[in-house]
Amino acid sequence: MAPTNTNECQGSAELQVKRAPVVVDGVTLNGPTLDIQEAEGFLRDAMFIIMEEAVRKATDVKEKVCEWHSPEQLKELLDLDLREGGEAHPQILQRCRDAIRYSVKTGHPRFFNQLYAGLDPYSLVGRFITEALNPSLYTYEVAPVFVLTEEVVLKKMVELLGWTEGGDGIFSPGGSVSNMYAVNVARFQRFPEVKELGLSAMPRLVMFTSQECHYSVAKAAAFLGIGTKNVYVIPSDKRGKMIPAELEKQVQKAKVEGALPFMVSATAGTTVLGAFDPLEDIADICERHSLWMHVDACWGGAALMSSKHKHLLQGIQRANSVAWNPHKMLMAGLQCCAFMVRDQTNILQQCHSAKASYLFQQDKFYDVSYDTGDKSIQCSRKPDAFKFWLMWKALGTKGLEARVDRALAMARYLTEEIKKREGFRLVMEPEYTNVCFWYIPASLRSMSDGPEFWGKVHAVAPLVKELMMKKGSILVGYQPHGDKVNFFRQITISPQVSREDMDFLLDEIQSLGKDL
Ligand SMILES: *Cc1c(COP(=O)(O)O)cnc(C)c1O
């Protein structure tokens, strides 16, 4: 075999000439085949396009929020085929432009469709850095900075939960996964033998959540072998809050059936209505029956940043675990989801560790307690806390608080406007930034409330949304919910959104819907 040059990773051009080519299985191995200078040129060109198209234009209120095409049309426009031969940089840069052009601009001030929106420059730079470095957050040895930033962010979030004795946590790929963690940890705490013996060693376990909970709670029960029928659904009141007396009844019922109640998943900020469950009352019931109290604060957790609004989560300090997504109201960028436990016995590690000897060697020369990856159910893990840390550094806790306060004030403004305008009707007074309302076209306003009226109102939101999307003016959500026909759900998050956008939303619905 060829002599190896131990001092040279990539060999200079001069050396390469001197060396005889080494060919193995018909492949010449001398010198790199990726020209890093050429790669850098491509990256700079691509970054220019990203800045122009995915940042500047995508956040410009005068541009469209989306350019709608059917899947068939879009397939024609995009040239999606993967071929034998590759394409040159100019073509690839055009692919980049096209991908951006036909994508929805979630950073646009008129994107109100989901529980995340807007563009935060610091969190974006955080993502650029982690994407460029491509680390995996299992061990300190490959992600020293990101292990430490995750630790400090979790510590701050734990403080905000009011867990004065501390806690532990891990960032997970989604609030849905955080809720799965909660079920798994709650069960493990009650039955540590489940890790080794599995479900055959368990009695029938029952968990409780409200009718307004996120659908991931049912998914967690299905995924973890609890079974969706063993999720007892507690009715919520008119404002969408779990009714504690009903929870008490259902716990009793499960016990009478001979099942074993083990956890409650309360919701702080429900997905559709933005309602907050009464956490103190739920905590009392959990204490009385020794139930694990999980709070799904994926959406509502951000209110903890605000001294004005944190009362919404009063009682969260008594929770055993919390899921909180900074990628939603706090704009940390998808995805950024913390799962936290109040437990002091390293339960995440005990519950999830598999002690892979090739990764988590115990005889490393540094403090291996910083190899936090075995607390996770993942192997490779993105350093999702870093972008949040960078944004938090830039804005300070005060800056994050101001954002939350402004979003809630904006929702309050919209609510008052809805009350003033003819043809608009609130579903309920909002507690958070979910403003839920119907638009009633003039043709229906003389009808009396009844099945026929509501049947017609049901068709309004989807039609208006279709017109908006085809025009590219606004993306806003709608849904039927419980016994209520389709209504708009307006979510305000981004500091780029102004009062004018609230007025525009109502004007646009009115102008597109008035003749329906
Ligand atoms: C968004 C949301 C989730 C799910 O979070 P993902 O990160 O989208 O998986 C869970 N619970 C509530 C209340 C949510 O609003």
The ligand as an SDF file (V2000), in Angstrom:
LIG
                    3D

 15 15  0  0  0  0  0  0  0  0999 V2000
  -48.4060   22.1540   19.7300 C   0  0  0  0  0  0  0  0  0  0  0  0
  -48.8620   21.3880   20.8990 C   0  0  0  0  0  0  0  0  0  0  0  0
  -48.3440   20.1170   21.1610 C   0  0  0  0  0  0  0  0  0  0  0  0
  -47.4700   19.3860   20.1860 C   0  0  0  0  0  0  0  0  0  0  0  0
  -46.2450   19.9490   19.9970 O   0  0  0  0  0  0  0  0  0  0  0  0
  -45.4020   19.5210   18.6870 P   0  0  0  0  0  0  0  0  0  0  0  0
  -44.0810   20.1370   18.9220 O   0  0  0  0  0  0  0  0  0  0  0  0
  -46.1380   20.1100   17.5300 O   0  0  0  0  0  0  0  0  0  0  0  0
  -45.3740   18.0430   18.6410 O   0  0  0  0  0  0  0  0  0  0  0  0
  -48.7280   19.4970   22.3290 C   0  0  0  0  0  0  0  0  0  0  0  0
  -49.5850   20.0860   23.1670 N   0  0  0  0  0  0  0  0  0  0  0  0
  -50.1230   21.2890   22.9350 C   0  0  0  0  0  0  0  0  0  0  0  0
  -51.0810   21.8730   23.9150 C   0  0  0  0  0  0  0  0  0  0  0  0
  -49.7870   21.9760   21.7780 C   0  0  0  0  0  0  0  0  0  0  0  0
  -50.3540   23.1580   21.5180 O   0  0  0  0  0  0  0  0  0  0  0  0
  1  2  1  0
  2  3  1  0
  2 14  2  0
  3  4  1  0
  3 10  2  0
  4  5  1  0
  5  6  1  0
  6  7  2  0
  6  8  1  0
  6  9  1  0
 10 11  1  0
 11 12  2  0
 12 13  1  0
 12 14  1  0
 14 15  1  0
M  END
$$$$
